[in-house]
Amino acid sequence: MITIYKTNEQNKLCTLEMVEPHCWINITNPTLEEIEQIHRETKVDRQLMIKLLDDEELPRIEVSGNSTLIVIDTPFIEDKRHKNRYVTMPLGIIFSNDNYFITISLKKNEVIEEFISGHIKDFYTHMKSRFLIQLFMKISVKFLSDLKLINKEIESKEHVLYKATENKELVYLLGLQKSLVFFLTSLKSNDIVLEKISKGNIVPLYEEDLDLLEDAMIENKQGIEMANIYHEILSTISDTYATIISNNLNRVMKILTSITIVISIPTMVSSFLGMNVPLGNLANNPWAFAQIFGISILLSIFITIILKKKDML
């Protein structure tokens, strides 16, 4: 899908029907026909756009003809029902010397939607360098926001794991740990791209935008630190609770074994007395059943006390 935007004289974002200079072309999940259309209207190398059809495209910078491609990873929630599968998705940004600014993503991007909805201050489509830095800034903030969500999910599982005896909770944490690996890898790759842009050789940098670029780099580095910390915490928690689950299971088995021993005593006594052997006076005693039952209960209580003292029950 292709949508074209441009800020008007009142600095409001408007939707256009045709491509114009200083416009912003946003492409979501493009087809080859749409890529060909943009190529004809902007003269941007079609191969740059085709490369972005790969959902595993790595963050990098590539120059081709009059266009510069900047690929950066953005956070994305893959499973919205459970929100426990955070992944990253490449966002392609193409600078054209003919004053076109193109963004390409395979799925609807929350960061892009913030710009479209008008939530970003001082955003103008003709100020391409600032637009790029603002994108980097919002992507870094989005990473931090999702990292905090992951941390909350980790904390919410802690009280459950103390009593866990199954692997379900550990599998859940494994999904979060996998997400943190994706985030950490993407943030480090994004940091390399930001470092290259900060040198001023890729896109023109203006003095009023340098502070924003520095803030974006600080936010990205903070994201790297947070992802590292949460990954280490999650690794420690996973190892600790794997041991807790094993101990909980052993405790359950110990209790069940002890109960089996206690219950087997009355069975054993009744089995001995039920053998086809003479029992003497006990056989004709009207209180025989009560006596046998009482002896069995006393033996069971005695064994229970012994097991309890030895911390086996």
Stockholm file with secondary structure:
# STOCKHOLM 1.0

chainA/1-313         MITIYKTNEQNKLCTLEMVEPHCWINITNPTLEEIEQIHRETKVDRQLMIKLLDDEELPRIEVSGNSTLIVIDTPFIEDKRHKNRYVTMPLGIIFSNDNYFITISLKKNEVIEEFISGHIKDFYTHMKSRFLIQLFMKISVKFLSDLKLINKEIESKEHVLYKATENKELVYLLGLQKSLVFFLTSLKSNDIVLEKISKGNIVPLYEEDLDLLEDAMIENKQGIEMANIYHEILSTISDTYATIISNNLNRVMKILTSITIVISIPTMVSSFLGMNVPLGNLANNPWAFAQIFGISILLSIFITIILKKKDML
#=GR chainA/1-313 SS CEEEEEECTTSCEEEESSCCTTCEEEEESCCHHHHHHHHHHHCCCHHHHHHTTCTTCCSEEEEETTEEEEEEEEEEESCTTTCCCEEEEEEEEEEETTTEEEEEESSCCHHHHHHHTTCSTTCCTTCHHHHHHHHHHHHHHHHHHHHHHHHHHHHHHHHHHTTCCSSHHHHHHHHHHHHHHHHHHHHHHHHHHHHHHHTTSSSCCCHHHHHHHHHHHHHHHHHHHHHHHHHHHHHHHHHHHHHHHHHHHHHHHHHHHHHHHHHHHHHHHHHHHTSSSCCTHHHHCTTHHHHHHHHHHHHHHHHHHHHHHTTCC
#=GC SS_cons         CEEEEEECTTSCEEEESSCCTTCEEEEESCCHHHHHHHHHHHCCCHHHHHHTTCTTCCSEEEEETTEEEEEEEEEEESCTTTCCCEEEEEEEEEEETTTEEEEEESSCCHHHHHHHTTCSTTCCTTCHHHHHHHHHHHHHHHHHHHHHHHHHHHHHHHHHHTTCCSSHHHHHHHHHHHHHHHHHHHHHHHHHHHHHHHTTSSSCCCHHHHHHHHHHHHHHHHHHHHHHHHHHHHHHHHHHHHHHHHHHHHHHHHHHHHHHHHHHHHHHHHHHHTSSSCCTHHHHCTTHHHHHHHHHHHHHHHHHHHHHHTTCC
//
